[in-house]
Amino acid sequence: LFRSGGQVFAVEAGVVQEILPATPPTRIPGAPAAVRGLVNVRGTLVTVVDAAEAIGLPSGLAPGSGTVILVERRSRPVGLAVDEVLDLVTVPTNSLDDRAHFKSRIADGRTSAT
């Protein structure tokens, strides 16, 4: 579980590679606002995406603040910039709110992560 944009979200534990302290990313010219930039994680350049902005919520994160959840997306690492990581819990699938509209935004390419 993590908090981003004033709300609590979950990500499947199986795609999480690690939790990292935030470091100021290098901006990518012309990238969407949700893309904070690139960070070097042990020699691998990782795109960091503001989780809140990626789904249309306002972000209160200052550059380099918060936490980065390193996840695997299409066999590549992506960093999700979040306010804070809360916990690792088992959640029954039927208790989750279906956010199909978030999935469709991702599928049609309007955002590049999560």
N, C-alpha and C positions, 0 to 999 in steps of 0.2 A: 504494500500500500504506500502511496505517496500523495503529497499535497502539492497542488499546482493551481494557480489562478483562483485561490480561495476554495477549491473543491478537493475532495479525496477521490483518487483513482487507483486502479489496480492494474498490474501488468503480470502476465503469466511468468512465473518464476523460471520456467524452462528456457526462456529467451534472454534472461538477465545474465550477463557475463560477469559484471562486477559493479560496485558502487564506488564512485570517485568523488573526491572533493572538487568543487568547481575551480577552474582556472580560467583566466581571461582568454577567450578564443580569438583567433585571427579572423577578422571579417572577410567575407567573400563578396567582392564587388558584383552587384546585380542580383544577389541571392534574395529570395523572399524574406520578409521581415522575421518570420518564425525561425529562420536559420541564423543562429547566433554566430557561427563561424566554424573554424577548424581548431582542434587541439591535437597535440602529439601525445599518444598513449604508448609509451615504450617503443617508439619508432614507427608506429602506425598512425597515419592521419585519420582522425575521426570527425565527422560532421556532427556538430552539436545543434540540436533543435530545441527551442523553447516549447515545452510540452503544452503550456497554456495557450500561447499564441497559435500553435499548430491546429488547435481545435476551436479557435475563435474566441478565446477568453482573454481578458486583459492580463498582462503579466506584470508583476511587481518586482521581478528579478533585476537587480543591477548586474552589469557585466562582471563575471567572475564570482558571483554570489550563489548561494544555494548548493545543490548537490547534482551530480550527473549520474544518471543510471545508464550504464553501457549495456545496450541490448543488441541482439543480432536481428537484422532485417535483410531479407534476400541474400543471406550468406555474407553480409557485411556488417561491421560494427557501426552503430549509430548511438550518439549520446543524447539522452533526454535531460534537458536542464529543468529541474523541478525545485520547488521551494524547500521541501524536506522529504526524506524517506521516513515513513512512520513505523512499519512493521512488516514481518513476513508471516502471513496467516493463510490458512486453508479456508476458502470460501466456497460454499455450495453453489454450483452453476446457476441453479434456479433462483438464487437470491440476488443475482447481478442485474442491474438495469441495462437493457439492451440499447446500445447507442449505434444503431445501424447507420444513422446519418453521418457519424464520425467515420465509420468504415468506408462509406461511399466517397467522402472527401478525399480519403487516402487513395482509394482505388482509382479515382479519376485524375490523380496527379496534382491536385491543388495544394497538397502538402507532401513533404518528403519523408516523414517519419511517423512512428507509432501506429 
